[in-house]
Amino acid sequence: MQVQYHPRLAAPRTDSAFFFRFFLAVFLSVIAHFSFAAESCKSLIATGNPEYPPYLWRDPLHETRLIGANADFMQLLAKELGIAIETRYVGTWARVQEEVKLGRADLVAGAFLTLPRLEYMDYFHPAFRETKSVIWTRSDSTLRYKKWSDLAGKRGLTVINNSFGEEFDRYARESLKIASVPSVEQALKMLNLSRADYLIYEEDPGLAYVAKMNISGIKTISAAVSNEGLHLTLSHKSVCNTAEMRGRIAKALYKLTRHDVVSKLIEHNIELWRRQAR
């Protein structure tokens, strides 16, 4: 008698064994990835706007290094984390953002919060410093500024890739005529030569540059364009961007901001900048 094959008598399927091996491989791969990241994250590279005294500027004695209040703050953060942080000069503010996008720099030591930047870096809260951006004009200017719409029809200037908050940036794109130039020094020269009606820039850094360049006949208008927080950020592509490291940074940042250490660092670095500018 011939025995016929019946599907119910076939060898048991091995789906469960296959999926077990598959998920085990995935699990081990994830563990290996985070182990590699932890071993690779032995130091951090911070950078930022190199034309931003008293917060950051290029060290005249070491051209690959940034100094200033934010650089000093990075060293306090490094002490809290137990990991070295180098605050490095990598180029212009525009170049800084490209380096962070590519993961060649880990941290930005001072950035305003904008939606496009969220696409390539994580922001830590709270902000470690609040800044005030104001309108700069010539002393003989008749411009009266109280609200954003007062700038309509005027020729404005700002520095490339500067942001003054998501809301103002959107309004400026839609309603104002603002040209961007590579540096604040160029912007101040253009304003002084009447090639623009106003400049939008932060108050403290602007005053530092006016003093350095010995420019007279320029004033600020007290009403703020925006008050923004300076945040510490971490590149999405940084090998140090792990849940464990983000938690450590957030904890250390919270501790440092509670003691308002940045205010003291700014006072010291304003004087340092003035001495170097002489």
Secondary structure, DSSP 8 states (H G I E B T S, - for coil): ------GGGS----HHHHHHHHHHHHHHHHHHHHHHHHHH-SEEEEE--SEETTTEEE-SS-TTBEESHHHHHHHHHHHHHTSEEEEB--SSHHHHHHHHHHTSS-EEEEE---TGGGGTEEE-SS-SEEEEEEEEEETT-----SSGGGGTTSEEEEETT--S-HHHHHHHHHH-EEEEES-HHHHHHHHHTTS-SEEEEEHHHHHHHHHHHT--SEEEEEEEEEEEEEEEEEETT-TT-SHHHHHHHHHHHHHHHHTTHHHHHHHHHHHHHHHHH-
